[in-house]
């Protein structure tokens, strides 16, 4: 483990948004949640909603064709106050 005094300061201490997204299986979570919600909709008798949620679950389970790059914090435009 590096001492803080000798730590390389050229690298930012916080991960970028892209690094964080790689650690979280967002598409898997959305697919699972949509499947659960589809079951709930069926249980409530709403087959149309269940079918729509099933479609969402199936789409989320597929690998994305392309992804939209997430800008790093230093590249993002400043938010107006």
N, C-alpha and C positions, 0 to 999 in steps of 0.2 A: 504494500500500500504506500502511495506517495505521501510525503509530507506536504501540507498545504503551501509551505514556503517554496518548495521546489516543483510544485505542480505546474505543468505546461499551461500557460494562460492563453494560448492561441486558440484553443478549443473552447467553445461555450460550455458552461457547466450543465446547462439544461438541454434536454434532447429537443430536436426539431419536431414540428407537427408530423412530418412524414415518418420519423422514427417512432413516435408514439402510436401512430395509426398502424404501423407494422406489428406492434405488440398487442393490439386489441382486435380480435376477430369480429369486426362489426357486422360483416355480411352473415357470418354464422349465427350471431346473436339475433339479427333481424329475421333470418329464416326460422329459427327456433321459436321466437316470440310470435311471429305471424302464424305458425302452425298451431301454437297453443291458443291463440285468439280465434283461429278458425274452429277449433274444437269447442270453444266457449260459445261461439255464434251458433254452431249446430245444436248445442245443448239448449240454447235459447230459442231454437226453431227458425233462425234466420239463415236459410241456405244461400241466399244471394250474397250476403256478407261473408259467409264461410267460403264460398267459391272465390270471391275477390281476395280474401286473405290467403287462401291456398295458392293463388297465382302469385301473390307477393312472396310467399315462402319459397316457391319454386324459382322465381327470378333471383331472389337473394342468394339462393344456394348455388347458382351458376357463377362461374368466374366472370368478372367484368371484362368486356371487350377492350376497353381502355379506361384509364383512370384520369381524373382531373388532378393536376398537380396542386398540392396545398402549399401556398407560399409560406416561407419562413417568416417569423415575426419581424425580422429586420427588413423584409421585402414588402410587407403589408403596408398599405396606405394608412396614415394616421386616422384614427376615428375622431369625428368632430365631437366636441363636448356639448 
